[in-house]
């Protein structure tokens, strides 16, 4: 069966190189990869974890600009 898939350029290039190294077609390499992915057991799904949300009031200190990394670095170094 023919189909179209979109792959990242670097992934496709690596796959082509591997196929050439192994003396096989790109199609057979992709088929093997899909077979491996579909035959291995699925990872168990973990329960969703609820992270606590801080109820603290306040904010940043006066004069602190979170958009200015050099100022933040100076404040953290105590300059």
N, C-alpha and C positions, 0 to 999 in steps of 0.2 A: 504494500500500500504506500502511496506517496502522500507526504504531508509537508507542511512548512513549519519550521520552528525558528524562533529568534534566539540567538546565542550572543553573548558578549564576544567581541572580536578576539580578545586575548584567549578566551576559553576555546573558541573554534580553532584558533591557530595552534594551541597546545594539543588539541585533539587530532588535528591533521598531522602534526609532527609525530605524535605517538603512533598513529595508524601507519605512517610511512616506516617508522622504526620497526614496527612489528610485521611489516609486509602484508597489511590487510587494508580493507576499505574503511572509510570513515563511517559508513553505514553499519558495518559489523561492530565497530568500536562503540558506537552509540547504542546499538541494540544490546550489547553486553552490559553497558552501564545501566541502562534501564532495567534489564533483567535483574541485575544485582540489587538495584534500589527497590524493586518491587517484591523481591523474594525475602529480603531481610525483615525481621520483625519490626513492627512500628515501635518507635520510642513511646514509653508510657507517658501519658499526659499528666503533668503535675496539677495539683489543685491551685487555683488562683490565690495569690497571697495579697491580702489587703494591707497596704502600707499605711502607717499612721500619718495623719496630717497634723502638723504643728498648730497649736492654738495660740502660740506666743504672739504678743503684740509688738509693735516697734517697726523696725526696718533697718536700713543702713544708717550709719552714723552721719551727722551733718558734714557736708563737704566731700563725701565719698561718691564718686561717679563710677558705677559698675561698667560703664562703656569705655573707660580709660584704663587699660591694663597697666600702663607705666605708673600711674598714680596709685593703683591698687598694690602694685609691687612695692612701691616706696612705703606705703602705709604698713604692709605686712612685715617689711624689714625694719620698721621703726625709724625710718629716716625723717 
